[in-house]
Amino acid sequence: MSSQQNNPLHGKRLDAILEELQQEFGWNGLADRINVNCFKSDPSIKSSLKFLRKTPWARDKVEQLYTDTFCRVDPWGSGR
């Protein structure tokens, strides 16, 4: 049994996560949800990735926002 079986981020690259979040919320929406300058001041995918790769607490917040946004489990199944 794989230890990553229930990890919704398994196999997801940080750049893909960031691009999906940016498309969903825009840079202003990301800055509102996660208070970091890389989303506020002249934001780009490249500069944000550079910051997130060397700042674990910020990356954790981005990953949490991703799972909260895109990986919700419907407790009643897909029929409700």
C-alpha positions in Angstrom: 0.0 0.0 0.0 1.3 3.4 -0.9 1.9 5.9 1.8 0.8 8.7 -0.6 -2.5 7.0 -1.5 -4.8 9.5 0.3 -2.6 12.6 -0.3 -4.5 14.9 -2.7 -1.2 16.6 -3.7 0.6 13.4 -4.7 1.9 13.8 -8.2 0.9 17.5 -8.4 3.7 19.9 -9.2 3.9 23.3 -7.4 3.8 25.2 -10.7 0.5 23.4 -11.6 -1.0 24.1 -8.2 -0.1 27.8 -8.4 -1.4 28.1 -11.9 -4.8 26.5 -11.0 -5.1 28.8 -7.9 -4.1 31.9 -10.0 -6.8 31.0 -12.6 -9.4 30.4 -9.9 -8.7 33.5 -7.7 -6.4 35.8 -9.7 -3.4 37.5 -8.1 -5.6 39.8 -6.0 -7.6 36.9 -4.7 -4.5 35.0 -3.8 -3.1 38.0 -2.0 -6.3 38.4 0.0 -6.2 34.7 1.1 -2.4 34.4 1.6 -0.6 37.6 2.8 2.7 37.4 0.9 4.3 40.0 -1.2 4.9 37.6 -4.2 1.2 37.8 -4.8 0.9 41.5 -4.1 3.8 43.3 -5.7 4.3 42.6 -9.5 3.2 39.0 -9.2 4.2 36.3 -11.7 4.3 32.5 -11.7 8.1 32.5 -11.9 8.7 34.9 -9.0 6.0 33.2 -6.8 7.6 29.8 -7.4 11.0 31.0 -6.5 9.6 32.4 -3.2 7.4 29.4 -2.4 10.2 26.9 -3.0 12.4 28.6 -0.4 9.7 29.5 2.1 8.0 26.4 3.6 5.4 28.1 5.6 4.1 30.0 2.6 4.2 26.8 0.4 2.1 25.1 3.2 -0.5 27.8 3.0 -0.7 27.6 -0.8 -1.0 23.8 -0.7 -3.7 24.1 2.0 -5.6 26.6 -0.1 -5.4 24.2 -3.1 -6.8 21.3 -1.1 -9.5 23.4 0.5 -10.5 24.7 -3.0 -10.1 21.7 -5.3 -10.0 18.5 -3.2 -13.2 18.7 -1.1 -14.8 15.4 -0.4 -18.6 15.3 -0.7 -19.7 13.4 2.4 -22.9 12.3 0.7 -21.3 11.0 -2.5 -21.6 12.6 -5.9 -25.4 12.2 -6.1 -26.3 15.0 -3.7 
